[in-house]
Amino acid sequence: MTAAATPFSFVLETPAATPEEARRHFLAKLSVETDPADVHLDLERGKKGFVVVDVRSKEAYAERHVPGALNLPSRTISEETTAHLNRDDVIVTYCWGPGCNGSTKAAVRFAALGFRVKEMIGGIEYWVKEGHATEGTSPRGAPVYTHCGDT
């Protein structure tokens, strides 16, 4: 019997969720995530109600960041360092990319301080891959060197 003819399915080994369970799951996921395309479009349209926060080091931020993003390295997030932020705004955190969880850690810190928060999946890596402009000292087209160390 060839692999194609075997009755076993890795995909179907665990039963799929019901449509309603799937809807709730993906809705919950979207309530805490956004992506570079949506952030870019809203920034381009001048939409209000959210603040983009780069949670990488000050050095990484200086090299390249989302235009208009604030820099607040994740380990520095506290009541004092966030006092200037409007609690009515949703905080959108980002880090290097999918291989870095600095933005996730920062989102936890913001949430613990009472902020509503979303994580921009893909980080600056996917922001650049999608061709969106950046600010900073790094020239346009320069590769994104990720270092998910002390963010």
C-alpha positions as CSV (number, residue, x, y, z in Angstrom):
1,M,0.0,0.0,0.0
2,T,1.5,3.4,-1.0
3,A,1.5,6.4,1.3
4,A,-1.2,8.0,-0.8
5,A,-3.5,5.0,-0.4
6,T,-3.2,4.7,3.4
7,P,-6.5,5.4,5.3
8,F,-4.7,7.4,8.0
9,S,-4.8,11.2,7.9
10,F,-2.5,13.5,9.9
11,V,-4.8,16.4,9.1
12,L,-8.0,14.6,10.3
13,E,-6.5,12.7,13.2
14,T,-7.8,15.4,15.5
15,P,-11.4,16.2,14.6
16,A,-12.0,19.7,13.3
17,A,-13.8,22.2,15.4
18,T,-17.4,22.9,14.8
19,P,-18.0,26.1,12.7
20,E,-19.1,28.0,15.8
21,E,-16.1,26.8,17.8
22,A,-13.8,27.9,14.9
23,R,-15.6,31.3,14.7
24,R,-15.1,31.9,18.4
25,H,-11.4,30.8,18.3
26,F,-10.5,33.0,15.3
27,L,-12.5,36.0,16.6
28,A,-10.6,35.7,19.9
29,K,-7.3,35.5,18.0
30,L,-8.1,38.6,16.0
31,S,-9.0,40.5,19.2
32,V,-5.3,40.3,20.2
33,E,-3.5,40.4,16.9
34,T,-3.2,42.6,13.8
35,D,-0.9,42.6,10.9
36,P,1.4,45.0,9.1
37,A,-1.0,45.5,6.2
38,D,-3.9,46.6,8.5
39,V,-1.6,48.8,10.6
40,H,-0.1,50.4,7.5
41,L,-3.5,51.1,5.9
42,D,-4.9,52.6,9.1
43,L,-1.9,54.8,9.6
44,E,-2.0,55.9,6.0
45,R,-5.7,56.8,6.4
46,G,-5.0,58.7,9.6
47,K,-7.1,56.5,11.8
48,K,-7.1,57.2,15.5
49,G,-7.6,55.0,18.5
50,F,-4.4,53.1,18.5
51,V,-0.7,53.7,19.2
52,V,2.1,51.6,17.6
53,V,4.9,50.7,20.0
54,D,8.2,49.3,19.0
55,V,9.4,47.2,21.9
56,R,12.9,46.6,20.6
57,S,16.1,48.2,22.0
58,K,16.7,51.9,21.4
59,E,19.5,51.1,19.0
60,A,17.3,48.8,16.9
61,Y,14.5,51.5,16.9
62,A,17.0,54.1,15.8
63,E,18.1,51.9,12.8
64,R,14.6,51.2,11.5
65,H,11.0,51.5,12.8
66,V,7.4,51.9,11.7
67,P,6.8,55.6,11.0
68,G,5.4,57.3,14.0
69,A,5.9,54.3,16.3
70,L,7.0,55.1,19.9
71,N,9.9,53.2,21.3
72,L,9.4,51.5,24.7
73,P,11.7,48.4,25.1
74,S,9.7,45.6,26.6
75,R,11.7,45.3,29.8
76,T,11.2,49.0,30.5
77,I,7.4,48.9,30.4
78,S,6.0,50.1,33.7
79,E,3.4,52.4,35.3
80,E,5.9,55.2,35.1
81,T,7.1,54.7,31.5
82,T,3.5,54.4,30.2
83,A,2.0,57.3,32.1
84,H,2.0,59.5,29.0
85,L,-0.1,57.0,27.0
86,N,-3.8,57.4,26.6
87,R,-5.6,54.5,28.2
88,D,-8.4,54.8,25.7
89,D,-6.1,53.9,22.8
90,V,-5.3,50.3,21.9
91,I,-1.6,49.6,22.1
92,V,-0.1,47.8,19.1
93,T,3.2,46.2,20.0
94,Y,5.8,44.9,17.6
95,C,9.3,43.4,17.7
96,W,11.7,41.9,15.2
97,G,9.5,39.2,13.5
98,P,7.8,35.8,13.9
99,G,10.9,34.3,15.6
100,C,10.8,36.9,18.4
101,N,8.4,37.0,21.3
102,G,9.4,40.4,22.6
103,S,6.1,41.9,21.4
104,T,4.2,39.2,23.2
105,K,6.0,39.8,26.4
106,A,5.4,43.6,26.0
107,A,1.7,42.9,25.3
108,V,1.5,41.0,28.6
109,R,3.1,43.9,30.5
110,F,0.7,46.5,28.9
111,A,-2.3,44.3,29.6
112,A,-1.2,43.9,33.3
113,L,-1.1,47.7,33.5
114,G,-4.7,47.9,32.2
115,F,-4.1,48.7,28.5
116,R,-6.1,47.1,25.7
117,V,-3.4,45.7,23.4
118,K,-2.9,43.9,20.1
119,E,0.3,42.4,18.8
120,M,1.4,43.2,15.2
121,I,2.3,39.7,13.9
122,G,5.3,39.5,11.7
123,G,7.0,42.5,13.4
124,I,9.3,44.9,11.6
125,E,10.5,42.0,9.4
126,Y,7.1,41.6,7.7
127,W,6.5,45.3,7.7
128,V,9.6,45.6,5.5
129,K,8.8,42.5,3.5
130,E,5.5,44.0,2.6
131,G,7.3,47.1,1.2
132,H,6.1,49.6,3.8
133,A,8.3,52.6,4.4
134,T,10.4,52.9,7.6
135,E,12.1,55.6,9.5
136,G,15.6,55.5,10.9
137,T,19.2,55.4,9.9
138,S,19.1,52.1,8.0
139,P,18.8,52.8,4.2
140,R,15.7,51.7,2.3
141,G,16.2,48.2,1.0
142,A,18.8,47.2,3.6
143,P,18.1,43.7,5.0
144,V,16.5,43.4,8.4
145,Y,18.9,41.8,10.8
146,T,16.9,40.4,13.7
147,H,18.3,39.9,17.1
148,C,15.6,39.0,19.6
149,G,17.8,39.4,22.6
150,D,17.2,42.1,25.2
151,T,14.2,43.8,23.8
